[in-house]
Amino acid sequence: MHVHLPPAAATAADAADAKLGQDTVVLAMTELFGVVDAFVITSAPNGRHVRTLVEEIERRVKETHQLAPVRVEGLSDATWVLMDYGDFIVHVFLEETRAYYDLEHLWSGAPRVRWREAVHNAG
């Protein structure tokens, strides 16, 4: 199965990782979900760190790919921020919220993408 990973999704994962986002994963969603190609999932121990991750992801994706999110939801309480980029979605969670919703388990059929390789191959 060929996995299509939008280059900006790999950049978003790399940006989260660079700002100490925890357990950053990218799930290939095309086959299961059909609406988007990938979910980028990361988390932080507190709301301030969640906001820092969101800002860094937004900055890096805009700088590298000239893309801005279509919408950003959840920034006010910063427990689960959803950044919709159209062909991929970034989920930035507070640790406890991530554990509670457990998207990786919910979408366990989605292949995990080796996004670090995608970043290095692009750069």
Stockholm file with secondary structure:
# STOCKHOLM 1.0

chainA/1-123         MHVHLPPAAATAADAADAKLGQDTVVLAMTELFGVVDAFVITSAPNGRHVRTLVEEIERRVKETHQLAPVRVEGLSDATWVLMDYGDFIVHVFLEETRAYYDLEHLWSGAPRVRWREAVHNAG
#=GR chainA/1-123 SS CCCCCCHHHHHHHHHHHHTTCEEEEEEECHHHHSSCSEEEEEEESSHHHHHHHHHHHHHHHHHHHCCCCSEEECTTTCSEEEEECSSEEEEEEEHHHHHHHCHHHHTTTSCBCCHHHHHHHHC
#=GC SS_cons         CCCCCCHHHHHHHHHHHHTTCEEEEEEECHHHHSSCSEEEEEEESSHHHHHHHHHHHHHHHHHHHCCCCSEEECTTTCSEEEEECSSEEEEEEEHHHHHHHCHHHHTTTSCBCCHHHHHHHHC
//
